[in-house]
Amino acid sequence: MNICFDMPQGGRFNYRVGAVIIRDGRLLAVKNEGSDTYYTVGGRVQFGESLEESLLREAREELGIPLEIERLVFIHENFFTLSEEQIPFHELAFFFLMKPHEGLADVKADFDEPYGKVSISWLPLDKLDEYKIYPEFFKKELRDIPANIKHIVTREG
């Protein structure tokens, strides 16, 4: 059971985890078929899972290889409105830097999710400005990954 719920006074809370996977100066990113937005491997935390358990499960499901976590790098509080449904979101996301894995060179090019086909791409870190990527702060922050955990708050508009 994913930790995502509607608030009685309106809006939705979402608890999310993401993997920052970097290899040869490129970020592993995924995007949904029909969308131009890239994001990280990861997803919603399930009730009873730790962040780490959730991330390792998501990475295994999406990439088919057992990755290891290096460390937590970003805590992201994101306040936005889902445009299709006009639902205000309060999202709490934790992004972990992953350890290198030799199997990453052979990850499959796409996989299926309940909401459709998802494709995998390796985006050059020095050209992230050319892509629509979530979270947008990756464009700046991944150029020089902070040594300590960085807390970032994003408010739409």
SEZALUM-375339 format. One record per atom (N, C-alpha, C): residue number from 0; residue in one letter; atom name; x, y, z. Coordinates in steps of 0.1 Angstrom, whole numbers, always signed. Layout:
# SEZALUM-375339
(atom NUM A CA (X Y Z))
...
//
This chain:
# SEZALUM-375339
(atom 0 M N (+8 -12 +0))
(atom 0 M CA (+0 +0 +0))
(atom 0 M C (+9 +12 +0))
(atom 1 N N (+8 +20 -11))
(atom 1 N CA (+16 +32 -12))
(atom 1 N C (+12 +43 -2))
(atom 2 I N (+22 +51 +2))
(atom 2 I CA (+19 +62 +11))
(atom 2 I C (+16 +74 +3))
(atom 3 C N (+4 +75 -1))
(atom 3 C CA (-1 +86 -9))
(atom 3 C C (-16 +87 -6))
(atom 4 F N (-20 +98 +0))
(atom 4 F CA (-34 +99 +4))
(atom 4 F C (-40 +113 +2))
(atom 5 D N (-53 +114 +1))
(atom 5 D CA (-60 +126 +0))
(atom 5 D C (-62 +132 +14))
(atom 6 M N (-61 +145 +15))
(atom 6 M CA (-63 +152 +27))
(atom 6 M C (-78 +156 +28))
(atom 7 P N (-83 +156 +40))
(atom 7 P CA (-98 +159 +42))
(atom 7 P C (-101 +173 +37))
(atom 8 Q N (-92 +182 +39))
(atom 8 Q CA (-95 +196 +35))
(atom 8 Q C (-91 +199 +20))
(atom 9 G N (-87 +188 +13))
(atom 9 G CA (-84 +189 -1))
(atom 9 G C (-69 +188 -3))
(atom 10 G N (-65 +183 -15))
(atom 10 G CA (-51 +181 -17))
(atom 10 G C (-46 +167 -15))
(atom 11 R N (-34 +164 -18))
(atom 11 R CA (-29 +151 -17))
(atom 11 R C (-14 +151 -12))
(atom 12 F N (-11 +142 -3))
(atom 12 F CA (+2 +140 +3))
(atom 12 F C (+8 +128 -5))
(atom 13 N N (+21 +129 -9))
(atom 13 N CA (+28 +119 -16))
(atom 13 N C (+42 +117 -9))
(atom 14 Y N (+46 +105 -6))
(atom 14 Y CA (+58 +101 +0))
(atom 14 Y C (+66 +93 -10))
(atom 15 R N (+78 +98 -15))
(atom 15 R CA (+85 +93 -26))
(atom 15 R C (+99 +91 -24))
(atom 16 V N (+105 +82 -31))
(atom 16 V CA (+120 +79 -31))
(atom 16 V C (+125 +78 -45))
(atom 17 G N (+137 +83 -47))
(atom 17 G CA (+143 +82 -60))
(atom 17 G C (+158 +79 -60))
(atom 18 A N (+163 +73 -70))
(atom 18 A CA (+177 +68 -72))
(atom 18 A C (+185 +78 -81))
(atom 19 V N (+195 +83 -76))
(atom 19 V CA (+204 +91 -84))
(atom 19 V C (+215 +81 -89))
(atom 20 I N (+214 +77 -102))
(atom 20 I CA (+223 +67 -107))
(atom 20 I C (+232 +74 -118))
(atom 21 I N (+245 +75 -115))
(atom 21 I CA (+254 +82 -124))
(atom 21 I C (+265 +72 -129))
(atom 22 R N (+267 +72 -142))
(atom 22 R CA (+277 +64 -148))
(atom 22 R C (+284 +71 -159))
(atom 23 D N (+297 +72 -160))
(atom 23 D CA (+304 +78 -171))
(atom 23 D C (+299 +93 -174))
(atom 24 G N (+296 +100 -163))
(atom 24 G CA (+291 +114 -165))
(atom 24 G C (+277 +115 -170))
(atom 25 R N (+269 +105 -169))
(atom 25 R CA (+255 +105 -173))
(atom 25 R C (+246 +101 -162))
(atom 26 L N (+234 +106 -162))
(atom 26 L CA (+224 +103 -152))
(atom 26 L C (+214 +93 -159))
(atom 27 L N (+211 +82 -152))
(atom 27 L CA (+201 +73 -157))
(atom 27 L C (+187 +79 -153))
(atom 28 A N (+179 +81 -164))
(atom 28 A CA (+166 +87 -162))
(atom 28 A C (+156 +79 -170))
(atom 29 V N (+143 +80 -165))
(atom 29 V CA (+132 +73 -172))
(atom 29 V C (+122 +83 -176))
(atom 30 K N (+113 +80 -185))
(atom 30 K CA (+102 +88 -189))
(atom 30 K C (+91 +79 -194))
(atom 31 N N (+79 +84 -192))
(atom 31 N CA (+67 +77 -197))
(atom 31 N C (+65 +79 -212))
(atom 32 E N (+60 +69 -218))
(atom 32 E CA (+56 +71 -232))
(atom 32 E C (+46 +82 -234))
(atom 33 G N (+49 +91 -244))
(atom 33 G CA (+40 +102 -246))
(atom 33 G C (+43 +114 -238))
(atom 34 S N (+53 +114 -229))
(atom 34 S CA (+57 +125 -221))
(atom 34 S C (+71 +129 -225))
(atom 35 D N (+74 +142 -222))
(atom 35 D CA (+87 +147 -225))
(atom 35 D C (+95 +150 -212))
(atom 36 T N (+89 +145 -200))
(atom 36 T CA (+96 +148 -187))
(atom 36 T C (+103 +135 -183))
(atom 37 Y N (+116 +137 -179))
(atom 37 Y CA (+124 +127 -174))
(atom 37 Y C (+124 +127 -158))
(atom 38 Y N (+126 +116 -152))
(atom 38 Y CA (+126 +115 -137))
(atom 38 Y C (+135 +103 -134))
(atom 39 T N (+137 +101 -121))
(atom 39 T CA (+146 +91 -116))
(atom 39 T C (+139 +78 -114))
(atom 40 V N (+146 +67 -114))
(atom 40 V CA (+141 +54 -110))
(atom 40 V C (+136 +56 -96))
(atom 41 G N (+125 +50 -92))
(atom 41 G CA (+120 +52 -78))
(atom 41 G C (+105 +51 -79))
(atom 42 G N (+99 +56 -68))
(atom 42 G CA (+85 +56 -67))
(atom 42 G C (+80 +59 -53))
(atom 43 R N (+68 +56 -51))
(atom 43 R CA (+62 +58 -38))
(atom 43 R C (+66 +48 -27))
(atom 44 V N (+68 +53 -15))
(atom 44 V CA (+72 +44 -4))
(atom 44 V C (+59 +37 +0))
(atom 45 Q N (+60 +24 +3))
(atom 45 Q CA (+49 +16 +8))
(atom 45 Q C (+49 +16 +23))
(atom 46 F N (+36 +15 +28))
(atom 46 F CA (+35 +15 +43))
(atom 46 F C (+43 +3 +49))
(atom 47 G N (+50 +6 +59))
(atom 47 G CA (+58 -4 +66))
(atom 47 G C (+72 -6 +60))
(atom 48 E N (+76 +1 +49))
(atom 48 E CA (+89 +0 +43))
(atom 48 E C (+97 +12 +48))
(atom 49 S N (+110 +10 +50))
(atom 49 S CA (+119 +21 +52))
(atom 49 S C (+122 +27 +38))
(atom 50 L N (+128 +39 +38))
(atom 50 L CA (+131 +45 +25))
(atom 50 L C (+140 +36 +17))
(atom 51 E N (+151 +31 +24))
(atom 51 E CA (+160 +23 +17))
(atom 51 E C (+154 +10 +11))
(atom 52 E N (+145 +4 +19))
(atom 52 E CA (+139 -8 +14))
(atom 52 E C (+130 -5 +2))
(atom 53 S N (+123 +6 +2))
(atom 53 S CA (+115 +10 -9))
(atom 53 S C (+123 +13 -21))
(atom 54 L N (+134 +20 -20))
(atom 54 L CA (+142 +23 -31))
(atom 54 L C (+148 +11 -38))
(atom 55 L N (+153 +2 -30))
(atom 55 L CA (+159 -10 -35))
(atom 55 L C (+149 -19 -42))
(atom 56 R N (+137 -19 -37))
(atom 56 R CA (+126 -27 -43))
(atom 56 R C (+122 -20 -57))
(atom 57 E N (+121 -7 -57))
(atom 57 E CA (+117 +0 -69))
(atom 57 E C (+128 -2 -80))
(atom 58 A N (+141 -1 -76))
(atom 58 A CA (+152 -3 -85))
(atom 58 A C (+152 -17 -91))
(atom 59 R N (+150 -27 -83))
(atom 59 R CA (+150 -41 -87))
(atom 59 R C (+138 -43 -97))
(atom 60 E N (+126 -37 -93))
(atom 60 E CA (+115 -39 -102))
(atom 60 E C (+117 -32 -116))
(atom 61 E N (+123 -20 -116))
(atom 61 E CA (+124 -12 -128))
(atom 61 E C (+136 -16 -136))
(atom 62 L N (+147 -19 -130))
(atom 62 L CA (+159 -22 -138))
(atom 62 L C (+163 -37 -138))
(atom 63 G N (+158 -44 -129))
(atom 63 G CA (+161 -59 -129))
(atom 63 G C (+174 -62 -124))
(atom 64 I N (+181 -53 -117))
(atom 64 I CA (+194 -56 -111))
(atom 64 I C (+194 -51 -96))
(atom 65 P N (+201 -58 -88))
(atom 65 P CA (+201 -54 -73))
(atom 65 P C (+212 -43 -71))
(atom 66 L N (+207 -31 -70))
(atom 66 L CA (+216 -19 -67))
(atom 66 L C (+218 -18 -52))
(atom 67 E N (+229 -10 -49))
(atom 67 E CA (+232 -7 -35))
(atom 67 E C (+232 +8 -33))
(atom 68 I N (+228 +12 -22))
(atom 68 I CA (+227 +27 -18))
(atom 68 I C (+241 +31 -13))
(atom 69 E N (+245 +43 -18))
(atom 69 E CA (+257 +49 -13))
(atom 69 E C (+254 +58 -1))
(atom 70 R N (+245 +67 -4))
(atom 70 R CA (+241 +77 +7))
(atom 70 R C (+229 +85 +3))
(atom 71 L N (+222 +91 +13))
(atom 71 L CA (+211 +100 +10))
(atom 71 L C (+218 +113 +6))
(atom 72 V N (+213 +119 -5))
(atom 72 V CA (+219 +132 -10))
(atom 72 V C (+209 +144 -10))
(atom 73 F N (+196 +142 -13))
(atom 73 F CA (+187 +153 -13))
(atom 73 F C (+174 +149 -5))
(atom 74 I N (+168 +158 +2))
(atom 74 I CA (+155 +158 +7))
(atom 74 I C (+147 +169 +0))
(atom 75 H N (+137 +165 -6))
(atom 75 H CA (+129 +175 -14))
(atom 75 H C (+115 +176 -10))
(atom 76 E N (+111 +188 -6))
(atom 76 E CA (+97 +191 -3))
(atom 76 E C (+92 +199 -15))
(atom 77 N N (+82 +193 -21))
(atom 77 N CA (+77 +199 -33))
(atom 77 N C (+62 +201 -32))
(atom 78 F N (+58 +214 -35))
(atom 78 F CA (+44 +218 -35))
(atom 78 F C (+40 +222 -49))
(atom 79 F N (+31 +215 -55))
(atom 79 F CA (+27 +217 -69))
(atom 79 F C (+13 +213 -71))
(atom 80 T N (+7 +216 -82))
(atom 80 T CA (-6 +212 -86))
(atom 80 T C (-5 +203 -98))
(atom 81 L N (-11 +191 -97))
(atom 81 L CA (-12 +182 -108))
(atom 81 L C (-21 +188 -119))
(atom 82 S N (-16 +192 -130))
(atom 82 S CA (-23 +200 -140))
(atom 82 S C (-36 +193 -145))
(atom 83 E N (-34 +180 -148))
(atom 83 E CA (-46 +173 -154))
(atom 83 E C (-58 +173 -145))
(atom 84 E N (-56 +171 -132))
(atom 84 E CA (-67 +170 -122))
(atom 84 E C (-68 +182 -113))
(atom 85 Q N (-59 +192 -114))
(atom 85 Q CA (-60 +204 -106))
(atom 85 Q C (-60 +200 -91))
(atom 86 I N (-52 +190 -87))
(atom 86 I CA (-51 +186 -73))
(atom 86 I C (-38 +192 -68))
(atom 87 P N (-39 +200 -57))
(atom 87 P CA (-26 +204 -50))
(atom 87 P C (-19 +193 -43))
(atom 88 F N (-6 +192 -45))
(atom 88 F CA (+2 +181 -39))
(atom 88 F C (+12 +187 -29))
(atom 89 H N (+14 +180 -18))
(atom 89 H CA (+25 +182 -9))
(atom 89 H C (+33 +169 -10))
(atom 90 E N (+45 +170 -16))
(atom 90 E CA (+53 +157 -18))
(atom 90 E C (+65 +158 -10))
(atom 91 L N (+69 +147 -4))
(atom 91 L CA (+81 +146 +4))
(atom 91 L C (+89 +135 -3))
(atom 92 A N (+101 +139 -9))
(atom 92 A CA (+109 +129 -17))
(atom 92 A C (+123 +129 -11))
(atom 93 F N (+129 +117 -11))
(atom 93 F CA (+142 +115 -7))
(atom 93 F C (+150 +108 -18))
(atom 94 F N (+161 +115 -22))
(atom 94 F CA (+169 +110 -33))
(atom 94 F C (+182 +105 -28))
(atom 95 F N (+185 +92 -32))
(atom 95 F CA (+197 +85 -28))
(atom 95 F C (+207 +84 -39))
(atom 96 L N (+220 +87 -37))
(atom 96 L CA (+230 +84 -46))
(atom 96 L C (+233 +69 -46))
(atom 97 M N (+233 +62 -57))
(atom 97 M CA (+235 +48 -57))
(atom 97 M C (+250 +44 -61))
(atom 98 K N (+254 +33 -56))
(atom 98 K CA (+268 +28 -59))
(atom 98 K C (+268 +23 -73))
(atom 99 P N (+280 +24 -79))
(atom 99 P CA (+281 +19 -93))
(atom 99 P C (+279 +4 -93))
(atom 100 H N (+273 -1 -104))
(atom 100 H CA (+270 -15 -106))
(atom 100 H C (+273 -18 -121))
(atom 101 E N (+281 -29 -123))
(atom 101 E CA (+285 -32 -137))
(atom 101 E C (+273 -36 -146))
(atom 102 G N (+262 -41 -139))
(atom 102 G CA (+250 -44 -147))
(atom 102 G C (+243 -33 -153))
(atom 103 L N (+246 -20 -149))
(atom 103 L CA (+240 -9 -154))
(atom 103 L C (+242 -7 -169))
(atom 104 A N (+253 -12 -174))
(atom 104 A CA (+256 -10 -188))
(atom 104 A C (+247 -18 -197))
(atom 105 D N (+240 -28 -191))
(atom 105 D CA (+231 -37 -198))
(atom 105 D C (+217 -35 -195))
(atom 106 V N (+213 -25 -188))
(atom 106 V CA (+199 -23 -184))
(atom 106 V C (+190 -23 -196))
(atom 107 K N (+178 -29 -195))
(atom 107 K CA (+169 -29 -207))
(atom 107 K C (+164 -15 -210))
(atom 108 A N (+161 -13 -223))
(atom 108 A CA (+157 +1 -228))
(atom 108 A C (+144 +5 -223))
(atom 109 D N (+135 -4 -219))
(atom 109 D CA (+122 +1 -215))
(atom 109 D C (+115 -10 -206))
(atom 110 F N (+105 -7 -199))
(atom 110 F CA (+97 -16 -191))
(atom 110 F C (+83 -11 -191))
(atom 111 D N (+74 -20 -186))
(atom 111 D CA (+60 -17 -186))
(atom 111 D C (+56 -14 -171))
(atom 112 E N (+48 -4 -169))
(atom 112 E CA (+41 +0 -157))
(atom 112 E C (+26 -1 -159))
(atom 113 P N (+19 -1 -148))
(atom 113 P CA (+4 -1 -150))
(atom 113 P C (-1 +11 -158))
(atom 114 Y N (+6 +22 -158))
(atom 114 Y CA (+2 +34 -165))
(atom 114 Y C (+8 +35 -179))
(atom 115 G N (+15 +25 -183))
(atom 115 G CA (+21 +25 -197))
(atom 115 G C (+36 +22 -197))
(atom 116 K N (+41 +23 -209))
(atom 116 K CA (+55 +19 -212))
(atom 116 K C (+64 +31 -207))
(atom 117 V N (+75 +27 -201))
(atom 117 V CA (+85 +36 -196))
(atom 117 V C (+98 +33 -202))
(atom 118 S N (+105 +43 -207))
(atom 118 S CA (+118 +41 -214))
(atom 118 S C (+129 +47 -205))
(atom 119 I N (+141 +41 -207))
(atom 119 I CA (+153 +44 -199))
(atom 119 I C (+163 +52 -209))
(atom 120 S N (+169 +62 -203))
(atom 120 S CA (+179 +70 -211))
(atom 120 S C (+190 +74 -202))
(atom 121 W N (+202 +76 -208))
(atom 121 W CA (+214 +81 -200))
(atom 121 W C (+215 +95 -205))
(atom 122 L N (+213 +105 -196))
(atom 122 L CA (+214 +119 -200))
(atom 122 L C (+227 +125 -195))
(atom 123 P N (+235 +131 -204))
(atom 123 P CA (+248 +137 -200))
(atom 123 P C (+245 +148 -189))
(atom 124 L N (+253 +147 -178))
(atom 124 L CA (+252 +156 -167))
(atom 124 L C (+254 +171 -172))
(atom 125 D N (+264 +173 -181))
(atom 125 D CA (+267 +186 -185))
(atom 125 D C (+257 +192 -195))
(atom 126 K N (+246 +184 -199))
(atom 126 K CA (+236 +189 -208))
(atom 126 K C (+222 +187 -202))
(atom 127 L N (+221 +186 -189))
(atom 127 L CA (+208 +184 -183))
(atom 127 L C (+199 +196 -186))
(atom 128 D N (+204 +208 -188))
(atom 128 D CA (+196 +220 -191))
(atom 128 D C (+188 +218 -204))
(atom 129 E N (+192 +209 -212))
(atom 129 E CA (+185 +207 -225))
(atom 129 E C (+173 +198 -223))
(atom 130 Y N (+171 +192 -212))
(atom 130 Y CA (+160 +183 -209))
(atom 130 Y C (+150 +188 -199))
(atom 131 K N (+138 +184 -201))
(atom 131 K CA (+127 +186 -191))
(atom 131 K C (+129 +175 -181))
(atom 132 I N (+134 +178 -169))
(atom 132 I CA (+137 +168 -159))
(atom 132 I C (+131 +171 -145))
(atom 133 Y N (+126 +161 -138))
(atom 133 Y CA (+121 +163 -125))
(atom 133 Y C (+130 +155 -115))
(atom 134 P N (+134 +161 -104))
(atom 134 P CA (+132 +175 -101))
(atom 134 P C (+141 +184 -109))
(atom 135 E N (+136 +196 -111))
(atom 135 E CA (+144 +206 -119))
(atom 135 E C (+157 +210 -113))
(atom 136 F N (+158 +209 -100))
(atom 136 F CA (+171 +213 -93))
(atom 136 F C (+182 +204 -97))
(atom 137 F N (+180 +192 -102))
(atom 137 F CA (+190 +183 -107))
(atom 137 F C (+199 +190 -117))
(atom 138 K N (+194 +199 -125))
(atom 138 K CA (+202 +205 -136))
(atom 138 K C (+214 +212 -130))
(atom 139 K N (+212 +218 -118))
(atom 139 K CA (+223 +225 -111))
(atom 139 K C (+230 +216 -101))
(atom 140 E N (+223 +210 -93))
(atom 140 E CA (+229 +202 -81))
(atom 140 E C (+237 +190 -85))
(atom 141 L N (+234 +184 -97))
(atom 141 L CA (+241 +172 -100))
(atom 141 L C (+255 +175 -107))
(atom 142 R N (+257 +188 -110))
(atom 142 R CA (+270 +192 -116))
(atom 142 R C (+281 +190 -106))
(atom 143 D N (+277 +192 -93))
(atom 143 D CA (+287 +191 -82))
(atom 143 D C (+279 +185 -70))
(atom 144 I N (+278 +172 -69))
(atom 144 I CA (+269 +166 -59))
(atom 144 I C (+274 +170 -45))
(atom 145 P N (+265 +175 -36))
(atom 145 P CA (+270 +180 -23))
(atom 145 P C (+275 +168 -15))
(atom 146 A N (+284 +171 -6))
(atom 146 A CA (+290 +161 +3))
(atom 146 A C (+281 +158 +14))
(atom 147 N N (+272 +167 +18))
(atom 147 N CA (+262 +165 +28))
(atom 147 N C (+248 +165 +23))
(atom 148 I N (+239 +160 +31))
(atom 148 I CA (+225 +160 +26))
(atom 148 I C (+220 +174 +24))
(atom 149 K N (+213 +176 +13))
(atom 149 K CA (+208 +190 +10))
(atom 149 K C (+193 +189 +10))
(atom 150 H N (+187 +199 +17))
(atom 150 H CA (+172 +200 +18))
(atom 150 H C (+168 +211 +9))
(atom 151 I N (+159 +207 +0))
(atom 151 I CA (+154 +217 -10))
(atom 151 I C (+139 +218 -10))
(atom 152 V N (+134 +230 -10))
(atom 152 V CA (+119 +232 -10))
(atom 152 V C (+116 +239 -23))
(atom 153 T N (+106 +233 -30))
(atom 153 T CA (+101 +239 -43))
(atom 153 T C (+87 +242 -41))
(atom 154 R N (+83 +254 -45))
(atom 154 R CA (+69 +258 -45))
(atom 154 R C (+66 +263 -59))
(atom 155 E N (+56 +256 -65))
(atom 155 E CA (+52 +259 -78))
(atom 155 E C (+46 +274 -78))
(atom 156 G N (+50 +281 -88))
(atom 156 G CA (+45 +295 -90))
(atom 156 G C (+52 +304 -80))
//
